[in-house]
Every structure is written in structure tokens, then in C-alpha cells.
Amino acid sequence: MTADTINGLFEAFASLMILNHARVLYRDKLVRGISIVSVMFFFAWGVWNLYYYPTLGQMFSFWCGIAVVIANATWTGMLLFYSYRK
């Protein structure tokens, strides 16, 4: 396996884990113990990767990175929604 494939698989698995966070948040509809600053940092890192991976020629990581950014944007939006819904 190439480094791109291994990294892309990590990215793909990360997107599934982030979607699991969103699933649990949807079920509980309650935000506790989450720092929006940390979430925004990792969201920004994901967006950076969408620029960075193509410069390295790592297109599998890029495509899986899109899934991470979409999942993180969904979860971040849900965090904000449920945080201010009260």
C-alpha cells in the first residue's frame, strides 16, 4: 500500500467517527463537554488538507478528506444548533 492509500483510509475512517459523533448528538440533542474552539481547529485543519493533499499528489487522501470536511461541517453545525437551541 502507498502512503496515500494508508492516509486516505485514516481520513475515511475519521469521517465515519465524526459522523458517529453527529449521530449521538442527534440522538441526545445535548451538548456537554465540547469546546467549539477545538472543533473549529480540526475543521480548519481538514480544509487545509484539501489544499495540501493535491500539492503532494495524494488524490485518494484528498477525496477522503472531502468526506472529513463534510462530516465535520455537519457535526459543527449540529453543535452550534443544539448549543444555542435552549
Helices and strands as residue ranges (DSSP letters): H 3-28, H 36-56, H 59-84
